[in-house]
Each structure stands twice: as structure tokens, then as C-alpha cells.
């Protein structure tokens, strides 16, 4: 009797974030499957920066991302309304900073 081959482990999913230019934030652009971070970076580069539009790439294992539930919006974000010092209204942005 021959033993059946062991099932292959699923290849992890990585979320890809790309920064297009200096001064801008990284934005989620998609996902890639790769066995490790190095291969995930290479795959992300090949898939999401074909035209040279990227300056920086982040890859994060999908399993490491924790998100809030939209149903918890009131309890999660309501307390900030009473803390006006957290709102950026007490200073002026210089004209040299055009993208803010």
C-alpha cells in the first residue's frame, strides 16, 4: 500500500501597500501570495509597479491585520468628539505644503 502525499500547506496571503511619491502615505493596492516576505516584495514589485510608479512598497501578512467592526463606530470614535485639541484647527498649514 502506498502512502498518499502530504497535503501542501496553503501559500500565505500578503497585503501590499505602495507609496507613489515622497510625502504621500502608503496606500493599499492589492494582495499577493508568497511563501515569505522577500518573495512577497518581489511579487508586489512585479505586479504593482510595472510602470515605475512606486517609491516604496510594504508587504504585511494578511493574518497580521486586525480591523475594527464598522458596527462599533459609535463606541470607537465618539470619545474623540469631546477632545477638540485633537483636531488640526489650531495651526495653519504653510503654503509650501501643497498636498495636505
PEPE-V532946 format. One record per residue. N is the residue number from 0. PSI is psi in radians with two decimals (999 if undefined). D_FIRST is the distance of its C-alpha to the first C-alpha in whole Angstrom. Layout:
n = <N:N>
psi = <PSI:PSI>
d_first = <D_FIRST:D_FIRST>
This chain:
n = <0:1:2:3:4:5:6:7:8:9:10:11:12:13:14:15:16:17:18:19:20:21:22:23:24:25:26:27:28:29:30:31:32:33:34:35:36:37:38:39:40:41:42:43:44:45:46:47:48:49:50:51:52:53:54:55:56:57:58:59:60:61:62:63:64:65:66:67:68:69:70:71:72:73:74:75:76:77:78:79:80:81:82:83:84:85:86:87:88:89:90:91:92:93:94:95:96:97:98:99>
psi = <2.26:2.50:2.46:2.56:2.59:2.48:2.47:2.46:2.49:2.52:2.23:2.62:2.35:2.36:2.42:2.27:2.35:2.38:2.10:-0.68:2.85:2.45:-0.23:2.74:2.75:2.48:2.50:2.21:-0.22:-2.80:2.69:2.71:2.30:2.69:-0.37:3.05:-0.67:-0.82:-0.56:-0.73:-0.76:-0.76:-0.72:-0.72:-0.80:-0.64:-0.73:-0.05:0.68:-0.50:0.28:0.39:-0.12:2.56:-0.58:2.47:2.36:2.43:2.35:2.31:2.29:-0.60:-0.33:-0.15:2.26:2.28:2.64:2.79:2.22:-0.45:-0.34:0.25:-0.82:-0.88:-0.48:-0.72:-0.25:-0.73:-0.41:-0.35:-0.49:0.03:1.35:-0.38:-0.23:-0.19:2.38:1.02:0.02:0.22:2.83:2.42:2.26:2.63:-0.47:-0.36:1.57:-0.40:0.21:999>
d_first = <0:4:7:9:13:15:18:21:24:27:30:33:36:39:43:45:49:51:55:57:60:62:63:61:58:54:53:50:49:45:41:39:35:35:32:36:39:40:38:39:43:42:41:44:46:45:44:48:50:50:54:54:56:54:56:53:49:48:44:43:40:40:38:42:44:46:48:51:51:54:54:56:58:61:60:59:62:65:66:66:69:71:71:73:73:69:71:72:75:77:77:78:75:77:77:75:72:72:68:68>
